[in-house]
């Protein structure tokens, strides 16, 4: 009986460790995708990430919301026009990463921004950006 309990404990520990490793690699990949997105789409590439605030996933973003976020991104912050986003299909899982960062604007102080970046289920790129 002790052997069964010990084996069960080992299996449980291995599963928990595997889940943690997958979660950490997804968060790391999302940070890399956001940096790539910022490098490509900011009008001024002189920026610095202050903090990564939250990483999670959701199924609760509609296609209409994504379309609205695309339109709003043209109006917010220092983004270029004609941003190319990763495709999104209604009901797909999205990861999101909230990021606080500073962008130099040539003034005395840099512009402080906080945006939520939605990333596709396959971790290929940014689907939309939301101003916080």
ChimeraX attribute file (.defattr): number of C-alpha atoms within 10 A of each C-alpha:
attribute: neighborCount
match mode: 1-to-1
recipient: residues
	/A:1	5
	/A:2	7
	/A:3	8
	/A:4	9
	/A:5	10
	/A:6	11
	/A:7	11
	/A:8	12
	/A:9	12
	/A:10	12
	/A:11	12
	/A:12	12
	/A:13	12
	/A:14	12
	/A:15	12
	/A:16	11
	/A:17	12
	/A:18	12
	/A:19	11
	/A:20	12
	/A:21	12
	/A:22	11
	/A:23	14
	/A:24	13
	/A:25	11
	/A:26	17
	/A:27	20
	/A:28	12
	/A:29	15
	/A:30	24
	/A:31	18
	/A:32	13
	/A:33	18
	/A:34	22
	/A:35	14
	/A:36	13
	/A:37	17
	/A:38	16
	/A:39	14
	/A:40	15
	/A:41	17
	/A:42	17
	/A:43	15
	/A:44	16
	/A:45	13
	/A:46	13
	/A:47	17
	/A:48	14
	/A:49	14
	/A:50	13
	/A:51	12
	/A:52	15
	/A:53	12
	/A:54	11
	/A:55	20
	/A:56	13
	/A:57	14
	/A:58	13
	/A:59	12
	/A:60	12
	/A:61	16
	/A:62	14
	/A:63	14
	/A:64	10
	/A:65	13
	/A:66	19
	/A:67	13
	/A:68	13
	/A:69	17
	/A:70	19
	/A:71	13
	/A:72	15
	/A:73	19
	/A:74	14
	/A:75	12
	/A:76	14
	/A:77	17
	/A:78	19
	/A:79	16
	/A:80	15
	/A:81	12
	/A:82	10
	/A:83	15
	/A:84	14
	/A:85	15
	/A:86	14
	/A:87	12
	/A:88	20
	/A:89	11
	/A:90	12
	/A:91	12
	/A:92	16
	/A:93	18
	/A:94	21
	/A:95	22
	/A:96	23
	/A:97	21
	/A:98	22
	/A:99	20
	/A:100	17
	/A:101	17
	/A:102	17
	/A:103	20
	/A:104	16
	/A:105	14
	/A:106	10
	/A:107	7
	/A:108	7
	/A:109	10
	/A:110	15
	/A:111	15
	/A:112	15
	/A:113	17
	/A:114	19
	/A:115	17
	/A:116	20
	/A:117	24
	/A:118	28
	/A:119	26
	/A:120	22
	/A:121	16
	/A:122	11
	/A:123	17
	/A:124	13
	/A:125	22
	/A:126	23
	/A:127	23
	/A:128	26
	/A:129	23
	/A:130	18
	/A:131	14
	/A:132	10
